[in-house]
Each structure stands twice: as structure tokens, then as C-alpha cells.
Amino acid sequence: MLIPHDTRIALDMVVDLVNTAPESEATDRLADVDALYGFVQDHSVSGVERLSAGDLLGVQGVRSRFAEIFAAPDARSAAQLVNQLVAAAGTTPQLTDHDGYDWHVHYFAPGASVADHLAADGGMALAFIVVTGEQERLRRCEAPDCGRAFVDLSRNRSRRYCSSRTCGNRLHVAAYRARRKEAAG
């Protein structure tokens, strides 16, 4: 599956935002304005100067909407949620080339709030996934104690864990140890 660079960046942002929620983490990793500022910096969100408690509430709302899209049972449901999200964000597609990136599309209106910025760009990236018939690639980790969101970009859509190094290895080691214990006993 060929995903344009800007869409991939937006998908990574969506996944990281969803994974800040208390459902996938022990604590809310987006609990205050400082955490939001860190998130914005980590994801090089352009055009953000000042952040407020209102921005934090707006982004937490967008995070919940993204999580709903990951949980959508089918493409039609996901499409409806994406349409609502991007319409509320007031999408205004514009071509831009900034910060060393080649031409790409920004979907947020100039001067948009950080929540609308994330909703527009992230929503359009999710729309790309739905339009290409790949909505089943929006997944949650199958490790019993995890549940983190991820986009399965494997060729055969077989990825089951958010990380093969953490959840995948941990479960494989546990299964190996169980088999060894059973064989020994």
C-alpha cells in the first residue's frame, strides 16, 4: 500500500494521539497544557504558538473522535465519523512546501486552532485509509494488557501487536515458557 509522505506523518500523529488516552496507557499522557505542548513539538505541528486549557480540551475531544474511528465496525461507520470530524474542523485544503518538505496538502484553515488542525489533517489521513478500502488496517493491539492503537501497514495485514519488540516478544516469550513448563511437567 503506497501512502503519501504527509498522509503517513498524519497517521503517525493520529496513532500517537489516540495512544495518549488513559484507555491505552496507565495514565493520561495528555493531561495538561505542557503535555499538549510537548505533543505539538514532537509532531512538528506547524503554526502553533500559544496553547491554552481550551486547546487541551479541544485536542482531547479530537482524540476521542479518532478513537471512535479506530473502533468503527465497518467502513461505512468509519466514513460517517471521518466526515463529521473533518466537517467540524472546517477543512480548507491548501498546497504548501515548508520546512524542507516538498509539496503537500494541509487541510486546516490558516489560523485554525490546534484541535482543528489535528482533526483536519488526521481526519483526511484516516479518510485516505477508508477510501482505499483499508479501514481494517486501523487496529488495536491484541496483547491482553495493552490495547494501543496502530495502523497495520504490513503487506498481508497480519500485524497483531502495537510493537513486535514489546508486546509481541513478551507474549511469544510467555508462550514459549508455558510450552517448556508443560513439556517438563
Secondary structure in CASP SS format (residue, H / E / C, confidence):
PFRMAT SS
TARGET T0000
AUTHOR 0000-0000-0000
METHOD secondary structure of the structure
MODEL  1
M C 1.00
L C 1.00
I C 1.00
P C 1.00
H H 1.00
D H 1.00
T H 1.00
R H 1.00
I H 1.00
A H 1.00
L H 1.00
D H 1.00
M H 1.00
V H 1.00
V H 1.00
D H 1.00
L H 1.00
V H 1.00
N C 1.00
T C 1.00
A C 1.00
P C 1.00
E C 1.00
S C 1.00
E C 1.00
A C 1.00
T C 1.00
D C 1.00
R C 1.00
L C 1.00
A C 1.00
D C 1.00
V H 1.00
D H 1.00
A H 1.00
L H 1.00
Y H 1.00
G H 1.00
F H 1.00
V H 1.00
Q H 1.00
D H 1.00
H C 1.00
S C 1.00
V C 1.00
S C 1.00
G C 1.00
V C 1.00
E C 1.00
R C 1.00
L C 1.00
S C 1.00
A H 1.00
G H 1.00
D H 1.00
L H 1.00
L H 1.00
G H 1.00
V H 1.00
Q H 1.00
G H 1.00
V H 1.00
R H 1.00
S H 1.00
R H 1.00
F H 1.00
A H 1.00
E H 1.00
I H 1.00
F H 1.00
A H 1.00
A C 1.00
P C 1.00
D C 1.00
A H 1.00
R H 1.00
S H 1.00
A H 1.00
A H 1.00
Q H 1.00
L H 1.00
V H 1.00
N H 1.00
Q H 1.00
L H 1.00
V H 1.00
A H 1.00
A H 1.00
A C 1.00
G C 1.00
T C 1.00
T C 1.00
P C 1.00
Q E 1.00
L E 1.00
T E 1.00
D C 1.00
H C 1.00
D C 1.00
G C 1.00
Y C 1.00
D C 1.00
W C 1.00
H E 1.00
V E 1.00
H E 1.00
Y C 1.00
F C 1.00
A C 1.00
P C 1.00
G C 1.00
A C 1.00
S C 1.00
V H 1.00
A H 1.00
D H 1.00
H H 1.00
L H 1.00
A H 1.00
A H 1.00
D H 1.00
G H 1.00
G H 1.00
M H 1.00
A H 1.00
L H 1.00
A H 1.00
F H 1.00
I H 1.00
V H 1.00
V H 1.00
T C 1.00
G C 1.00
E C 1.00
Q H 1.00
E H 1.00
R H 1.00
L E 1.00
R E 1.00
R E 1.00
C C 1.00
E C 1.00
A C 1.00
P C 1.00
D C 1.00
C C 1.00
G C 1.00
R C 1.00
A E 1.00
F E 1.00
V E 1.00
D C 1.00
L C 1.00
S C 1.00
R C 1.00
N C 1.00
R C 1.00
S C 1.00
R C 1.00
R C 1.00
Y C 1.00
C C 1.00
S C 1.00
S H 1.00
R H 1.00
T H 1.00
C H 1.00
G H 1.00
N H 1.00
R H 1.00
L H 1.00
H H 1.00
V H 1.00
A H 1.00
A H 1.00
Y H 1.00
R H 1.00
A H 1.00
R H 1.00
R H 1.00
K H 1.00
E H 1.00
A H 1.00
A H 1.00
G C 1.00
END
